[in-house]
Amino acid sequence: MQTILGAGGAIGTLLAKELKNYTPKIRLAARNPRQVHSDDELFSCDLKNKACVSEAVKGSDIAYLTAGLTYNLKVWKREWPVVMGNVINACLEHNCKLVFFDNVYMYHKNHLANMTENTPVAPPSEKGKVRHILVRMIEDAMEQSGLQALIARSADFYGPGANASILKIGVTDNLLKNKKAFWQADDGKIHSLTYTPDAAKAVALLGNTPDAYRQAWHLPTSKEKLTGKELIALTAAAMNKEARHYVLSKTMVSVAGIFVPILRELKEMLYQYDRDYFFDSSKFDQRFQMQATSYAEGIKAAVQAVSGT
């Protein structure tokens, strides 16, 4: 049995499909879990409930934590440590391995131009500090309690099902409405994006590779170094649209954030867009010989998923 905790998101659904290559028994745990395969076991669970998480993990060989909490700092500070604590305790209780789907928020902002698993840690944002706490909780449990865990880390992602990605919200959705696309802070900076089907395939592979544990892994991401402007141009071409766009500056985000809550939350993350942001997955690539999807191919698939063309 392998269990996905927070199974309803973009990664969780794709991961469930990939896990069929490794196990016949998959449990999907979420507030409102939905069937991916006809024989999936559905388990309704609030991950903040310790007893519920324990039951969700019980009988599992591997648990994948792919949950995405509401993108709100107060929620993150209040709920993420509780969720992680519950998951770690459940995995230790039931002798279950843990795979945590993570992001790059805890990395030092002056080292984003070439991010590897050894990039210095110094979270520049409050959300980054929360993510760092979660990673430390896992590391402490590995060292002090013998937890078998690994961290699968992704850049910003895009692709089918990635409804909160900058490429969908800022570009595809607007071009579909014949509006100008937008990018954040600086469209001339390199910005890596991880393709969701690649991420799901890699997470399943890592989880089922015994010697991958007790390590952090960057998930396979294209080595192409494209700028925001170039990503917009590729998306527009895939949609047969003109690549019209504007840049959402820090000042614009500050003003708009007064009225739009999500922009208030994004303001502290703008540093990821005002400098080159390149995500290096060489460690994974060399270990598993898996080729990341090109941006041209991935963007085409993402556009087709949204537009139905």
FENGI-V601322 format. One line per field, one symbol per residue. phi: phi as a letter, one per 30 degrees, with the letter a starting at -180 (. if undefined). psi: psi as a letter, one per 30 degrees, with the letter a starting at -180 (. if undefined). A space follows every 50 residues. Layout:
# FENGI-V601322
phi->???
psi->???
This chain:
# FENGI-V601322
phi->.bcccidddededddedddddbbdcbcccaebdbdccdcdccbdacddce dddedddeicdbccccdbdedbedddddcdddededdddddddchcdbcc dcbcddddddbddadbdcdecaedbdddddddeddddddddddcbiecbb cccbdecbkeiddcddddddceedddchcddbbciadccdbdbcdedddd ddddddeccedddibcbddebeddccdeddddddddddchcdddabcddd ddddddddccedddddedcdedccbdbcccceededdchcddddddddde ddddddcic
psi->kkkjjhffaeeeeeeeeeffffkfjkkjkleikkkelfgkkkjkkjffje eeeeeefkgkekkjjgkjlkikeeeeeeeeeeeeeeeeeeeeeghklkjk jlagffkkfggffiklfgkkkikfleeeeeeeeeeeeeeeeeeffgkjll kjklakllakfifgleeeefdeeeeeghlklllkejfgkkjkkkkeeeee eeeeeefgjegflglkkkkkkkfkikleeeeeeeeeeffhlkikllkjle eeeeeffefjeeeeefefgffffglkjkjjgeeeeeefhkkkkleeeeee eeeeeefg.
